[in-house]
Structures are given as C-alpha cells and as structure tokens.
Amino acid sequence: MHDSPPRQNVFDTGIRASHVAFQHANITSLKYNEDIHGHGTFCASIIVQHAPKVQMVMIPIMNEMGSGDSQLLAQAFDMAIDHANKNQI
C-alpha cells in the first residue's frame, strides 16, 4: 500500500493561504498571486475538505483581472514539472 499523502496541482487564480480552510493544510504556492477573485481559494478548499492530508501545489495561471492564456498555462505545466523533479515527486 502507498503510504505517502496524495498530491494535487491546482492551476487557478491563486490562493488566499490565510483562509481558515487551510489552517492545517500542506500547500505550496509556486508563484505568489493573492487570490482577489476567490475562485482558486474556493477550489483548493474543496480539495482540502475531501482530502485533508493532500500535498497541494498551487500554480496561478490567471492575472489580476481573472483572465489567462495558453502561454500562462504552458508556464504552469513547466513549473509543476520542475517542482516535481526538484522534489523527486
């Protein structure tokens, strides 16, 4: 049986790490982006609610206006792969 906690990358608007849902969560944000829209925080809180031991990596792919493009998504994939390789995940 696999003993390590589940891992989840989240590509969204960012995360407000001070939110009460993340009080005991294991979240790494690879790029700072205060989630002014709340969508990334909401999605991440659902994941933490259903998988409290998850190791989550938040990678913002949307700008302050709540929009993004394929270049930001491609950069996010590269960041996730680099993070996984550096941490031997």
C-alpha positions as CSV (number, residue, x, y, z in Angstrom):
1,M,0.0,0.0,0.0
2,H,1.2,3.5,-0.8
3,D,1.9,5.5,2.4
4,S,2.6,9.0,1.1
5,P,-0.3,11.5,1.1
6,P,-2.0,12.3,-2.2
7,R,-0.6,15.2,-4.3
8,Q,-2.6,17.7,-6.3
9,N,-1.5,20.5,-8.6
10,V,-4.1,23.3,-8.9
11,F,-3.9,25.7,-11.8
12,D,-6.2,28.6,-11.0
13,T,-6.4,32.3,-9.8
14,G,-4.1,31.7,-6.8
15,I,-4.9,31.1,-3.2
16,R,-5.6,33.1,-0.1
17,A,-3.4,31.0,2.2
18,S,-4.8,32.7,5.4
19,H,-8.3,31.3,4.7
20,V,-9.5,29.2,7.6
21,A,-9.9,26.1,5.4
22,F,-6.1,25.9,5.0
23,Q,-5.3,26.1,8.7
24,H,-3.7,22.6,8.8
25,A,-3.2,22.2,5.0
26,N,0.1,21.4,3.3
27,I,0.1,23.9,0.4
28,T,2.9,25.2,-1.6
29,S,2.4,28.1,-4.0
30,L,5.0,28.2,-6.8
31,K,4.2,31.8,-7.8
32,Y,2.7,34.4,-5.5
33,N,-0.7,35.6,-6.5
34,E,-3.1,36.9,-3.9
35,D,-6.5,35.4,-5.0
36,I,-8.6,38.6,-5.2
37,H,-11.4,36.7,-7.1
38,G,-11.6,33.8,-4.7
39,H,-12.0,31.1,-7.3
40,G,-8.7,29.4,-6.6
41,T,-9.2,29.6,-2.9
42,F,-12.7,28.0,-3.3
43,C,-11.5,25.2,-5.5
44,A,-8.5,24.5,-3.2
45,S,-10.7,24.4,-0.1
46,I,-12.9,21.8,-1.7
47,I,-9.9,19.6,-2.4
48,V,-8.6,20.0,1.2
49,Q,-12.1,19.3,2.6
50,H,-12.2,15.9,0.8
51,A,-8.5,15.1,1.1
52,P,-7.3,16.7,4.3
53,K,-3.8,15.2,4.0
54,V,-3.2,16.3,0.4
55,Q,0.0,17.9,-0.6
56,M,-1.2,20.7,-2.8
57,V,0.8,22.8,-5.2
58,M,-1.0,26.0,-6.2
59,I,0.1,27.5,-9.5
60,P,-1.7,30.7,-10.5
61,I,-2.4,30.9,-14.3
62,M,-4.7,33.9,-14.2
63,N,-3.8,37.6,-13.8
64,E,-5.3,40.2,-11.5
65,M,-8.2,40.6,-14.0
66,G,-9.1,36.9,-13.8
67,S,-8.0,36.1,-17.3
68,G,-5.2,33.9,-18.6
69,D,-3.9,32.5,-21.8
70,S,-2.2,29.4,-23.3
71,Q,1.2,30.9,-22.5
72,L,0.4,31.1,-18.8
73,L,-0.9,27.6,-18.8
74,A,2.2,26.3,-20.5
75,Q,4.4,28.1,-18.0
76,A,2.3,26.5,-15.2
77,F,2.9,23.0,-16.6
78,D,6.6,23.7,-16.8
79,M,6.6,25.0,-13.2
80,A,4.7,21.8,-12.0
81,I,7.2,19.5,-13.8
82,D,10.2,21.4,-12.4
83,H,8.8,21.3,-8.9
84,A,8.1,17.6,-9.2
85,N,11.6,16.9,-10.5
86,K,13.3,19.0,-7.8
87,N,11.4,17.3,-5.0
88,Q,11.5,13.8,-6.6
89,I,7.8,13.6,-6.6
